[in-house]
Amino acid sequence: MNAVAPFSAALRERSSGAHSTRECDGFVTELLTGSGTRDDYIALIAQHWFIYAALEEAAIHLRTDPVASVFLTGTHSRLPALEADLAFLLGPDWRDRIAPLPTTQAYVSRIRRVAATWPGGFVAHHYTRFVGDLSGGPSIGRLMQRRFGFETNGIGFLLFGDIADPKAFKSVYREQLDAAPWDDDEKERVIAEVLVAYRFTTELFADLTRAKRSRVA
């Protein structure tokens, strides 16, 4: 008899195609290969602020939920780092200088709507965003350091300095996913919502590309 794969493994396998699509997006490729600019990087960080603001606002309301609260600790907060980065990159009036792109607005609305009624859906978005950024962020941060002459200012969001061992942290997170009290139907719903989150991310990169073209036209 074949052993049933843990939910976290099934989730990872089912979302791997969407993850690859996201990584190969033109906007990110340009940023990582040298043709992207400092302004492109700032634009990306700014959109993350809106997304994490929605996630962390939802987390406050779900901190006593028996399912969602398991995934919420102080090390999950990215807003202080994002805000410090934006203040360094744009100045003290950074809030007045950023605005959500259309996909970001839709993404934020989805997070808020799901979190208001469905803890599993919130976990899907939290997993996609937080674990995804933890997996790729530090290497991207080091690359931005070299490219734009940053030290730690400007890339704090990507460094996750409050997580001593990212590999162990992700392992615990996956154990928590496996222990969540979800039946098979709920697991399918969570996987589907993870794919929705990846789709928003891919569409956001397309928005960023369009905004860049408008900016340099």
PEURMO-V183282 format. One record per run of one state. SS is the DSSP state (H for helix, E for strand, - for the rest). FROM is the first residue (numbers start at 0). LEN is the number of residues. If there is no record, write none. Layout:
<<SS FROM LEN> <SS FROM LEN>>
This chain:
<<- 0 6> <H 6 17> <- 23 2> <H 25 8> <- 33 4> <H 37 24> <- 61 6> <H 67 4> <- 71 2> <H 73 3> <- 76 2> <H 78 12> <- 90 3> <H 93 4> <- 97 4> <H 101 16> <- 117 1> <H 118 30> <- 148 7> <H 155 4> <- 159 6> <H 165 14> <- 179 4> <H 183 33> <- 216 1>>
